[in-house]
Amino acid sequence: MRPSPDPGGLPRNMDRHHYETFEIFGNNTFLIHLDNGRAFGRYSKDEPSILTPLVQCCRIRRSTLSRLRLLSLPEYRLSDVMRASLSHDPLATVAPMLAEPHLSALDRRLDTVLQAIQRCLLQYGDVIYDDIPNYPEELAWGKQA
């Protein structure tokens, strides 16, 4: 039997996102959403608690797993895809949006996620929700058919 998720134990993100209102203008106030920009965190520190929902539930959609596996393959590596995508941002000519260590951290963190999924598979067997029926298992794990 899989452990049931504990909603009280899930990580929170309230320290990073919040909003403010400016009431100086009376009823003509407005809302500002603030984000401190630490979405990628420190490249040298991985936060294992972010995997809590995955590890507690040990369930993943086949489509999600397939995409994660694709982004772990050398020809579609997540850091390369992100680097290419960010190169189209107009601010990229001023300064890179993410430093190379952050891009490398994406690959390392993706590998950690895939390892967690593999542990779930070994422990519970059927952990993949088949949202794309008739999709070859070999493709889901990046193997040639």
N, C-alpha and C positions, 0 to 999 in steps of 0.2 A: 504494500500500500504506500502511495506517495504521501509525503507530509503535506498537510494543508497549509495554504499561505496564511501568514499572520499579518493582517492589515496594520497592526500597531508596530510591526517590525520593519515595514518598508521604508526605504530611504526617503527623505524629504528634500525638496529643492527650494524651500522658502527663503533661504539665505541668499539666493541668487536672483530671484524674481520678486519684484514687488511693485507697487504703484503709489503714486502721490497725486494729490489734488491741490490745486491752487485756488484758494477761496478768496483771495484778495479782490477778485473781480465780481464778488457777490454771486448771483445765480448764473453768471456767465463763466463758471469755472470749467476746467477741462481736466482730463485724465492723462497722466503721463506714465507709460510703462517703462520701468527701469530694469536694465539687465547689466550686471557688473562685468559681463563679457568673459567670464571664466568657464565658458561652456566646454572648452577642451582641457581645462584644469592645468595642472603642472605636468609636463611631459615625463618627468622622472618619477612621478608617484601615481600608481594606479589605485583606484578606490574599489576594493573587492565588494563592498556592500551594494554597489550598483547592480550586481548580479543576483541579489537576493530573490527577486520575483522569479527569475529563471530557475535558480537552484531549488527554491521551495516547491515550485509547481512542476518542474521538469516536463514541460510541454512547449512545443514550438510548432508553428505552421511549416509545412513543407516548402511553401513559397518563400518564407523568410529564411529558412535554412539554406535553400538553394541559392538565394542572393548572397548570403554570408559566405557560403563556400566559393561562389564565383569571385567575390572580392578578395578571397585568400589565394587565388591562383596567380602565378607570376605575371601572366599577360593582362590581368584585370586587378592588380593589387590595389587595395583601398587607398593607400597613400598616393599612388600614381593617378588614380581616378580623381581624387580630391585636388591634387596639385593641378591637374589639367583643368578642372572645373574652376578653381580659383584664379587661374591665369586669365580668365575672361572678365574678371571684375575690374572695373575702371581704376580702382585704387591699387591694383596690383602693380601698376607702373610706378607708384610712389614708394610702396613698401610691400613686402609679401604679407598676405593675410595670416598665414601660419608659418612659423619657423620650421625648418627641416626636422628638428627633434620632435615637434608636435606631430608631424606627418608620420614619422617612424613609430611614434607611440600608438597611432591609429592601428597600424599593422599588428603591433604587439598585443594590443587590447582585443582586437578581433580574434587573434589566436587564443587568447584566454577565454573568450566567449565560446569558441568552437570546442575547446577542451572541456568546458563545463557541460556542453551538450553531449559530448562523447561520454563523459562520466554518467550522465543521466541515462543514456542508451545502455551502457553496461549494467547499471544498477536496476533499471526498470524495464528495459526492452522497448516496448511500444510507447515512445514519447512524442512521436511526430503526428500532428494532426494533418490529415491528408486533405488539404484544401485545393489541390490540383491532382485529381484522380488520374491514374494511368501514367503518372510521371515516373520514368525509370529510376529506381533507387541509386543506380550507379551515377547518374547525373546529379542527384542531390548531394553526393559526396565528392563530386569533381573527378570521378573516375571515368575512363573511356568505356563505352558499352561494348 
